[in-house]
Amino acid sequence: MRHIHLTLFFLLIASFFVNRSAAQVGAPYIHDPSTLAECDGKYYTFGTGGGGLISDDGWSWHSGAQRPGGGAAPDVLKIGNRYLIIYGATGGGLGGGHNGRILTMWNRTLDPQSPDFRFTEPVEVCTSDGMEDQDAIDPGLLLDPTTGRLWASYGTYFGSIRLIELDPQTGFRVKGNKERDIAIDCEATDLIYRDGWYYLLGTHGTCCDGVNSTYNIVVGRSRSVEGPYLDNVGRDMLHGGGRMVIAAHQRACGPGHFGRTIIDEGVEVMSCHFEADLDRNGRSVLAIRPLLWQNGWPVAGEPLRGGTFKIISERRGYSLELAVDFVRMKQERERFWDIDLSKPTKPIANQTLSEVIGTWPHDEIRVRCSDYMARPHQHWTITPVDSAGGYLSNPYFRITIEGTNRVLAATDTKELTTVSSFTGADEQLWRIEQLTDGTFRLMPKRIPGTPTLNTRYCLYSAADSTPTLAEYDFQSDNAKWRIASLTEK
Amino acid sequence: MKKTFLFLCYALALNIRCWAQNPIILDQFTADPTARVFNGKIYLYPSHDIVPPAGQRQDWFCMEDYHVFSSENLVDWTDHGVIVSQERVPWGKPDGYSMWAPDCVEKGGKYYFYFPNAPREGRGFAIGVAVADHPEGPFTLEPDPIKGVFGIDPCVLVDADGQAYLYWSGRGIRGARLKEDMKAIDDSEEMQGLPEGFKEGPFAFRRGDWYYLTFPWVRKEKGTETLAYAMSRSPLGPWDFKGIIMAEHANSCWTNHHSFVEYQGQWYLFYHHNDLSPQDDKRRSVCIDRVTFNADGTICEVKPSLRGVGVTPATSRIQIDRLSAASFPLDGHLSPVSSSGTSDATAIAFPGWHVTLPQKGSWLRYDAVDFSGLTDAYLVVCAKADANTDFFVREKSPKGKVIAKVQLTVTGAQGTFRRNRSGQWLTLTAPLSHIPSGVTDLVLTCEGTGVSIDWLQFKQRPRYFSPVPPKAKPSTPDDQGFIRRWQLMEPLPQDIPTNTVFTNTWLRQTFDNAFRSTFKAQGAKPKGKWHTLDSETYNVRLFRFAEKYGQQSYGNLFWCQTIIDCPTDIEGVRLAAGSNGASRWWLNDEEVLLLEGDRRMVQDDGVSRRLTLRKGRNLLRCAVINGPGLSDLCVRFVNEQGNPVTNFSVQAP
């Protein structure tokens, strides 16, 4: 009987996870998503085979984007007030043969409903003839912020990954530019620049084998855009080197086709597809993850899908807590100079909610920060709110004291409070994003009384023990928090 | 300072490789070409047609500056950039857009550039001079135009005695003696003996004892321009009209304008046409064809060709539609293909062309293709057809030796992702059955139904392996320790749909059986022939080996073996290998490493336990098994620190 209960319990847990997808929600079905592009407040990504996805908020995606030309693995980049789309016009080895063509074209908008929506005639920028060690598909774009020069990497396992230079004004190949081999053993590459380094991200492993696809994304870096791209042990990507950025998730496998999006200073995400989402028929889906930088290397953060946490200020290390009375725990005290070593020790139970909740006020309770003591007023349950939409990396969350409906909320004076029940109001919803250094920023969806959604004010340490809402600043530890799970053993 | 400027000029110079097919310059419009030989090189001074900017008359000529180009072979042209532009002309209208046909001559080590331009005051045209120490500039502009010259299209003839003459077009064709400074004239006179009808663009030159005055001429009512000429024994005539050099353009491009130049013993006619902009004859492009003279000094009529002049490297994209001759009229078989595209930044669309071989037996010829340096090559061709067909590339004639047979399969092909590709441009490759030597002519023959061809190109294959002769000296590992000399067995086909099936269990069983039956069992013998090869790269390209020696490129088991010969025992080393796909490694018949699962060839993907390489011969063997993908391997020995071990030699067993 107990056994059955346990099974039921695990089934419930499992169904809980079914709803907490490894990837974006809606109908995010795509293969080889291009780097996310923003146009008139909407997000767009284009995939293999034409078409693409649109999202209003970055979290929920649906089909509807339009890209003519078919073929494999496009990329898109906004240059000035136009969007440059680059794509392989052929299907690589799958289409029969490795004679590929890569084309570029422009559009003033990505919105198919816009009267300005019109692609320029595609221009060929490179080819492979089918015999050479080269497969001209899967292009990725980089506009070098230090020089203004435009680069594209392309290629598959069939031969090498190559680098070419394009004219950022026209999208044409730069005259006289020669292809340069920069890697082998990957496909669906992308180049990014950060802090004096160029990074080449490639997709390793096998694609297109459903739940058995072994796709994974690896990276090497170089001081020059032309390479050599070395991995963390100094191995050249031309010799197959690469350091893992993202592998399979618990419920999705085969991440491929990296794209980086910078939201704010220190707030970055990476987009990719999972070859198979185990919760959705094993379909290929769009996923957006926090992008962390560890010792100069990009690493995908885990998706935040809820749980119970302590929320620690990066300022002093104090824990966010309810401003309630400290309730002393009981203990049979032994004098420390007089311990009887022959007596066995006994565990002391943690303080529980029921032991203290009676001492708490019933209406609003302020919050403060203090040293973590594993007490109930310091334990926060973070729960995604499905109906509330989201942003690029996550859905909106409610943040409640574990075991209660007492919810953290923003006030119209840009301070914090907790109220006894969750109403679904915007000031009770939180945007939680992992920053590039692994810490988090927490932002209320809306400051009460303001017309627009909040993207400026975040949970902030005004003093060691005084949390408030203030403008996000990546350079300040006051704006950063660590979220440490209490549910994982 | 001057040096710096020159350096800048060179840095800005762009090399245009267009193989002198007509037209010769494809990245901009060029017209009214004057070609001159200076210091052993050809210099080309054309007008520079542009698409009129807003506010200018859209259906008229529009020119704001001059570029100069140079070449040593009439094939590779270097654009040296702008030498004179309208806003820099002291006496000119800065927005006149009237920089028509120019000329440039050398006298006394100075280069004199003559150009027509709209003057700041008044109407019509004046002719200016700019002077430089080098043919490509920098040119210094004279403050005023040449006094007494009203018109366009200056041409200067410097006679053998050093006396220079200026010709131009302005109410008829006029000529005058230039003063010693080359910047002023004596009285001018209208040239006598020329036919009635509109004339402009004089180009005068001397050949032997004959002076030639050549000029565009409209010979018929409402006609377009021909190129015509007259001869004389003196530079300012009177002239004896002789007839036509080139007839009216077939597509009714209204203008033509030209120059004659002798280069390396051959006379050439430079002229223009509107091939790059067939809908717009105010935007023109320079062409070249050879020209010959009769014994009496008269000029043989020149038919404009698509092929142009010069030798085309076989390794370039040969624009086969710029052909020399064909079995069929070109009307309807030669048309622009809009593959080069446009963008917002360049309002000009430069169309390419293609040619259609309409039916079985039809052929075209393309002259002078240079095959030098090609030894192991293949053909790449861009073609389309409505039905499955084939065509041959032959040498010299329609019945000539076949260089390549191209099969164009557009429907009915096997394979999951195959689509009907009829009517689509496809890039195909074909092996060569014969590689011509030196310079020869290509003939394409249609062997099935019709086919259209855009371009073709011959490519040398990279060298992946070098054969090792039987008595070769032992090799050594390369700088990074990779072992490159191998005996490779011809690959054994395997039925493997995906590499993710390479489980530990399956691999052990498969490799065990293969090892036993190949090397250990009673009567065991290799199932394929061995080849001893040096890999040209650190990785051994098994895929390319299979392509040459196997029944199939994909889905193979490869046996590889080599001898590691050590001067002394080498202890504590590890075998470090990477392979695509799975592999198993034996040192002296003892298994030392298994790379299992969906492997890619990664340097040091896996290593063996610590091993001892014995003094003397050590037999290193491996088997690689692969499904789809480019199979290859790389292997070396590394020490405790992961650094390569190289103090041994490598030879075939």
Interface residues (C-beta under 8 A of the other chain):
Chain A: R82 G91 G93 L94 G95 G96 N99 R101 W106 T120 E121 P122 V123 E124 T127 D129 G130 M131 E132 D133 Y157 F158 G159 Q169 T170 G171 F172 K175 G176 I184 D185 H204 G205 T206 D209 N212 T214 R235 D236 H239 G240 G241 G242
Chain B: L14 N15 D27 S338 S339 S340 G341 T342 S343 D344 A345 T346 Y378 V380 A413 G415 T416 F417 R418 R419 L426 T427 L428 T429 K459 R461 P462 T498 N499 T500 Y538 N539 G578 N580 D598 R600 M601 V602 Q603 D604 D605 P628 G629 L630 C634
